[in-house]
Amino acid sequence: MNARPALAIGFFAFVVAVASVMPQLAPNTWMFRDGRFYANVTTTLVEDQTLDQHRFAASWYSGAYGWNRDLDPGWSNVALGRNGQHWPKHPYVLPFLASPLYFAFGLPATLLFNLIMFGFIAAGLFRFARAYASESNAAIAACLFTFGTVVIQSAYDYSTDVLMLALVAHALAFVHARRGAWAGILIGLAVVIKPTALMLLPSLVLLSFERPQAKGPAQEAAVTKRSLLSSLGTGALVLSLFALANTWMYGRPWWSGYNRTLVTAQGAPSLASHTDAFSVPFEEGFRRVMLGDYGLLAAFAILFASLPGLLALFRTRPRAALAAVLGVTFSLLVFSLYVYEGHRFHWPALALLVPALASTLEL
């Protein structure tokens, strides 16, 4: 399939993202939430060739300053290694991928990398959506998702959620292109970033059995099976390497920084696990997810326009429609229980609705 439209849309999205941040551009002002922590890890990788964060964090847990007497997991940026190291609490995929740019351009490279990811997001979503609609409508749907939602507000940032959306967008495109090996690698990296990305697996399997194009014969069963097995194989390889790294860093293959988060309690260092953070009553959490400070109804209002297209897909491409419904449902169920609030947690699942949005435009 012709790659030029995807390249053009990716370049267009990068330019729009750059234009969106220009009015607020000022030195070292684009670090929000966890962005500073990811920048610290990128710095130690490039300058010290290590992930250990003692350079930045040691005194926060050993010194007595009053303000650090009680620090919860949401505040912490480090995890305790099996030999006392201060490893990053957050996943290190973003720092590793951005480190070549950081080596070349220093701290401004963190913003540059984030802006480049917007090009990848739009290009990937376009490649995914054009299996369900004309190229023009697929392009409009991809741009509406990227720039007509709250996603664009993260352009001026150094965000692992932006990277994760770019990985998932291209994984979805590779599933339809029957390039299973690449799809597995990208989804594996997304799971390394956030293990909750495993909830997308049923949707990806359904999409694997979807027709590559709206018209024409179905894909041969052997091709579909080979692509799916390749995807599962490369995804398992990525996660196996992650498990080995976890064993070396934390002593258990299923432990990551989120399981060994270093906090302080009553002035003493202590450990906390983010697995304990899924404890909010569902009704309360669901109301917050939809209507809270980061509520999806306001942040992704444009996706209401995908409903007619979703109904149409249930008639013509039922696996794709069911994949979207399952992905969004699982995301709402899981993150309604989560202590921390953020529409960014739902971006990968909501990306499954882009073909439905494109289908609405077709109607």
C-alpha positions as CSV (number, residue, x, y, z in Angstrom):
1,M,0.0,0.0,0.0
2,N,1.3,3.5,-0.9
3,A,3.2,4.9,2.1
4,R,3.3,8.5,0.8
5,P,-0.1,9.6,2.3
6,A,0.9,8.3,5.7
7,L,4.2,10.1,5.5
8,A,2.5,13.3,4.4
9,I,0.0,13.1,7.3
10,G,2.7,12.4,9.8
11,F,4.7,15.4,8.6
12,F,1.6,17.6,8.7
13,A,0.8,16.5,12.3
14,F,4.3,17.2,13.4
15,V,4.1,20.7,11.9
16,V,0.7,21.4,13.6
17,A,2.1,20.1,16.9
18,V,5.1,22.4,16.6
19,A,2.8,25.3,15.8
20,S,0.6,24.6,18.8
21,V,3.5,24.9,21.3
22,M,5.2,27.9,19.8
23,P,3.2,30.5,21.7
24,Q,4.2,29.0,25.0
25,L,7.8,28.0,24.1
26,A,10.3,29.0,26.8
27,P,13.5,27.3,28.0
28,N,12.9,24.3,30.2
29,T,9.2,24.8,30.8
30,W,7.7,21.7,29.1
31,M,8.1,19.2,32.0
32,F,4.7,18.3,33.5
33,R,3.7,15.6,35.9
34,D,6.2,12.8,35.4
35,G,8.0,14.5,32.6
36,R,10.8,15.7,34.9
37,F,11.3,12.1,36.2
38,Y,11.6,10.8,32.6
39,A,14.1,13.6,31.8
40,N,16.2,12.6,34.8
41,V,16.4,9.0,33.6
42,T,17.3,10.1,30.1
43,T,20.0,12.3,31.6
44,T,21.6,9.4,33.6
45,L,21.4,7.1,30.6
46,V,23.3,9.6,28.3
47,E,25.7,11.1,30.8
48,D,26.3,8.3,33.2
49,Q,25.3,5.2,31.2
50,T,23.1,4.0,34.0
51,L,19.5,3.8,35.1
52,D,20.3,4.3,38.7
53,Q,18.8,7.5,40.1
54,H,21.0,8.1,43.2
55,R,22.3,11.2,41.4
56,F,18.9,12.8,41.7
57,A,17.0,11.1,44.5
58,A,19.1,9.8,47.3
59,S,18.7,12.7,49.8
60,W,14.9,12.8,49.3
61,Y,14.6,9.5,51.2
62,S,17.6,9.8,53.6
63,G,17.5,13.4,54.6
64,A,15.2,15.0,57.2
65,Y,13.6,18.1,55.6
66,G,10.1,18.0,57.1
67,W,8.3,18.1,53.8
68,N,9.6,14.6,52.9
69,R,8.4,12.9,56.2
70,D,5.5,11.2,54.4
71,L,5.7,10.7,50.6
72,D,3.1,8.6,48.8
73,P,3.6,6.4,45.7
74,G,2.2,9.1,43.4
75,W,4.9,11.4,44.4
76,S,7.8,9.0,44.3
77,N,10.0,8.7,41.2
78,V,12.3,5.8,42.2
79,A,12.0,2.1,43.1
80,L,14.3,0.1,45.3
81,G,16.4,-2.5,43.6
82,R,17.4,-5.9,45.0
83,N,20.8,-4.6,45.9
84,G,19.7,-1.2,47.2
85,Q,19.8,0.7,43.9
86,H,17.5,3.5,43.2
87,W,16.0,2.4,39.8
88,P,13.4,4.5,38.1
89,K,9.9,3.8,39.3
90,H,8.5,4.6,35.8
91,P,9.2,2.5,32.7
92,Y,12.4,3.3,30.9
93,V,11.2,2.8,27.3
94,L,10.8,6.5,26.7
95,P,14.3,7.5,28.0
96,F,15.9,4.7,25.9
97,L,14.2,5.7,22.7
98,A,14.8,9.4,23.2
99,S,18.4,9.1,24.4
100,P,20.0,9.4,20.8
101,L,18.2,12.8,20.4
102,Y,19.2,13.8,23.9
103,F,22.8,13.0,23.1
104,A,22.7,15.2,20.0
105,F,20.7,18.2,21.3
106,G,20.5,18.0,25.1
107,L,17.4,18.8,27.2
108,P,15.5,20.4,24.3
109,A,15.5,17.0,22.6
110,T,12.9,15.8,25.1
111,L,10.4,18.3,23.7
112,L,11.4,17.5,20.1
113,F,10.9,13.8,20.7
114,N,7.5,14.4,22.1
115,L,6.5,16.5,19.0
116,I,7.8,13.9,16.6
117,M,5.6,11.3,18.3
118,F,2.6,13.4,17.2
119,G,3.6,12.7,13.6
120,F,3.8,9.0,14.4
121,I,0.4,9.1,16.1
122,A,-1.4,10.7,13.2
123,A,0.3,8.5,10.6
124,G,-0.4,5.3,12.5
125,L,-4.1,6.1,13.1
126,F,-4.4,7.0,9.4
127,R,-2.9,3.7,8.4
128,F,-5.3,1.9,10.7
129,A,-8.4,3.8,9.6
130,R,-7.9,3.6,5.9
131,A,-8.8,-0.1,6.0
132,Y,-12.3,1.0,6.8
133,A,-12.8,4.3,4.8
134,S,-11.4,6.3,2.0
135,E,-8.0,7.8,2.4
136,S,-9.4,11.3,2.8
137,N,-11.9,10.3,5.5
138,A,-9.3,8.2,7.3
139,A,-7.0,11.2,7.3
140,I,-9.7,13.5,8.7
141,A,-10.5,10.9,11.4
142,A,-6.9,10.5,12.4
143,C,-6.4,14.3,12.7
144,L,-9.7,14.7,14.6
145,F,-8.5,12.2,17.2
146,T,-5.0,13.8,17.4
147,F,-6.0,17.5,17.4
148,G,-9.7,17.6,18.2
149,T,-9.3,15.9,21.6
150,V,-7.3,16.6,24.7
151,V,-4.4,14.7,23.3
152,I,-3.0,17.8,21.7
153,Q,-2.6,19.4,25.2
154,S,0.3,17.0,25.8
155,A,2.3,18.3,22.8
156,Y,4.2,20.7,25.2
157,D,5.5,17.9,27.4
158,Y,7.8,14.9,27.6
159,S,5.1,12.3,28.0
160,T,5.3,8.5,28.0
161,D,1.6,8.5,27.2
162,V,2.2,10.2,23.9
163,L,4.8,7.6,23.1
164,M,2.5,4.8,24.1
165,L,-0.3,6.1,21.9
166,A,2.2,6.2,19.0
167,L,3.2,2.6,19.6
168,V,-0.4,1.4,19.8
169,A,-1.5,3.3,16.7
170,H,1.2,1.7,14.6
171,A,0.6,-1.7,16.2
172,L,-3.0,-1.5,15.1
173,A,-1.9,-0.5,11.6
174,F,0.6,-3.4,11.4
175,V,-2.2,-5.9,12.5
176,H,-4.2,-4.9,9.5
177,A,-1.2,-5.0,7.2
178,R,-0.6,-8.6,8.4
179,R,2.9,-7.6,9.7
180,G,2.5,-9.5,12.9
181,A,6.1,-9.4,14.0
182,W,6.1,-5.6,14.2
183,A,2.7,-5.5,15.8
184,G,3.9,-7.8,18.6
185,I,7.0,-5.8,19.2
186,L,5.1,-2.5,19.5
187,I,2.4,-3.9,21.8
188,G,5.1,-5.6,23.9
189,L,6.7,-2.2,24.4
190,A,3.3,-0.7,25.3
191,V,2.9,-3.4,27.9
192,V,6.3,-2.7,29.3
193,I,5.3,1.0,29.7
194,K,1.9,0.0,31.3
195,P,1.0,-3.6,32.0
196,T,-2.6,-2.6,31.7
197,A,-2.1,-2.5,28.0
198,L,-2.7,-6.3,28.1
199,M,-6.4,-5.5,28.1
200,L,-6.1,-4.6,24.4
201,L,-5.1,-8.2,23.5
202,P,-8.6,-9.5,22.8
203,S,-9.2,-6.5,20.6
204,L,-6.0,-7.2,18.7
205,V,-6.9,-10.8,18.2
206,L,-10.3,-9.8,16.8
207,L,-8.6,-7.3,14.4
208,S,-6.2,-10.0,13.3
209,F,-9.2,-11.9,11.8
210,E,-10.7,-8.8,10.2
211,R,-10.6,-8.3,6.5
212,P,-7.6,-6.1,5.5
213,Q,-9.9,-4.0,3.3
214,A,-13.6,-3.2,3.2
215,K,-13.9,-4.6,-0.3
216,G,-12.4,-7.6,-1.9
217,P,-11.8,-11.2,-0.7
218,A,-11.0,-12.1,2.8
219,Q,-7.3,-12.8,3.7
220,E,-6.2,-16.4,3.4
221,A,-6.5,-18.2,6.7
222,A,-2.9,-19.3,6.6
223,V,-1.7,-15.7,6.3
224,T,-3.8,-14.6,9.2
225,K,-2.6,-17.4,11.4
226,R,1.0,-16.8,10.5
227,S,0.7,-13.1,11.3
228,L,-1.1,-13.7,14.6
229,L,1.6,-16.3,15.7
230,S,4.3,-13.9,14.7
231,S,2.7,-11.1,16.7
232,L,2.3,-13.3,19.8
233,G,5.9,-14.6,19.4
234,T,7.6,-11.2,19.1
235,G,5.4,-9.8,21.9
236,A,6.3,-12.7,24.1
237,L,10.0,-12.1,23.3
238,V,9.8,-8.4,24.3
239,L,8.1,-9.3,27.6
240,S,10.6,-12.1,28.2
241,L,13.5,-9.6,28.0
242,F,11.5,-7.3,30.3
243,A,11.1,-10.2,32.8
244,L,14.9,-10.9,32.7
245,A,15.6,-7.2,33.3
246,N,13.1,-7.2,36.2
247,T,14.8,-10.3,37.7
248,W,18.1,-8.6,37.6
249,M,16.9,-5.3,38.9
250,Y,14.3,-6.4,41.5
251,G,14.7,-10.1,42.0
252,R,11.4,-11.3,40.5
253,P,10.4,-11.5,36.8
254,W,6.9,-10.1,37.6
255,W,8.2,-7.2,39.6
256,S,8.8,-3.8,38.1
257,G,9.4,-0.4,39.6
258,Y,5.7,-0.1,40.3
259,N,5.9,-3.0,42.7
260,R,8.9,-1.7,44.6
261,T,8.2,2.0,44.8
262,L,10.2,3.8,47.4
263,V,8.2,6.1,49.7
264,T,8.6,7.5,53.2
265,A,6.3,6.9,56.1
266,Q,6.8,8.7,59.4
267,G,10.2,9.9,58.2
268,A,11.5,6.4,57.3
269,P,12.0,4.8,53.9
270,S,9.3,2.3,53.0
271,L,8.0,0.4,50.0
272,A,4.7,0.6,48.2
273,S,3.1,-1.2,45.3
274,H,0.8,0.4,42.7
275,T,-1.1,-2.9,42.5
276,D,-2.8,-1.7,45.7
277,A,-4.0,1.4,43.9
278,F,-7.0,-0.4,42.2
279,S,-9.3,0.0,45.1
280,V,-11.9,2.7,44.3
281,P,-15.5,1.7,44.3
282,F,-16.6,1.2,40.7
283,E,-19.6,3.6,40.7
284,E,-17.6,6.4,42.3
285,G,-14.6,5.8,40.0
286,F,-16.7,5.5,36.8
287,R,-18.4,8.9,37.6
288,R,-15.0,10.5,38.1
289,V,-13.6,8.9,34.8
290,M,-16.5,10.3,32.8
291,L,-17.2,13.6,34.6
292,G,-14.2,14.4,36.8
293,D,-11.4,16.9,36.4
294,Y,-10.1,14.8,33.5
295,G,-13.4,13.5,32.4
296,L,-13.7,11.7,29.1
297,L,-17.0,13.2,28.1
298,A,-15.4,16.6,27.8
299,A,-11.9,15.5,26.8
300,F,-13.0,13.3,23.9
301,A,-16.4,14.8,23.0
302,I,-15.6,14.4,19.3
303,L,-15.8,10.7,19.6
304,F,-19.6,10.9,20.0
305,A,-19.5,11.4,16.2
306,S,-18.1,7.8,15.9
307,L,-21.4,6.2,17.1
308,P,-23.1,6.1,13.7
309,G,-20.0,4.7,12.1
310,L,-19.7,2.1,14.9
311,L,-23.2,0.9,14.2
312,A,-22.4,0.7,10.5
313,L,-19.3,-1.3,11.3
314,F,-21.3,-3.8,13.3
315,R,-23.1,-4.6,10.0
316,T,-20.1,-4.6,7.7
317,R,-17.0,-5.2,9.8
318,P,-18.3,-6.7,13.1
319,R,-15.0,-7.8,14.4
320,A,-13.6,-4.3,14.2
321,A,-16.7,-2.9,15.9
322,L,-16.6,-5.5,18.7
323,A,-12.8,-4.9,19.1
324,A,-13.5,-1.2,19.8
325,V,-16.3,-1.9,22.2
326,L,-14.3,-4.5,24.1
327,G,-11.2,-2.2,24.3
328,V,-13.1,0.8,25.6
329,T,-15.1,-1.3,28.0
330,F,-12.1,-2.9,29.6
331,S,-10.4,0.4,29.9
332,L,-13.4,1.9,31.7
333,L,-13.7,-1.1,34.0
334,V,-10.0,-1.2,35.0
335,F,-9.3,2.5,35.4
336,S,-12.6,3.3,37.2
337,L,-11.0,1.3,40.1
338,Y,-7.7,3.2,39.9
339,V,-6.8,5.7,42.7
340,Y,-5.2,8.1,40.2
341,E,-7.2,10.0,37.7
342,G,-6.3,10.8,34.1
343,H,-7.9,10.6,30.6
344,R,-4.4,9.7,29.3
345,F,-4.9,6.2,30.7
346,H,-7.6,5.6,28.1
347,W,-5.9,6.9,25.0
348,P,-4.8,3.5,23.6
349,A,-8.3,2.0,24.0
350,L,-10.1,5.1,22.5
351,A,-7.8,4.9,19.5
352,L,-9.8,1.7,18.5
353,L,-12.7,4.1,17.7
354,V,-10.9,5.9,14.9
355,P,-12.1,3.6,12.2
356,A,-15.7,4.1,13.5
357,L,-15.1,7.9,13.2
358,A,-13.8,7.5,9.7
359,S,-16.9,5.3,8.9
360,T,-19.2,8.1,10.1
361,L,-17.5,10.4,7.7
362,E,-18.1,7.9,4.9
363,L,-21.8,7.9,5.8
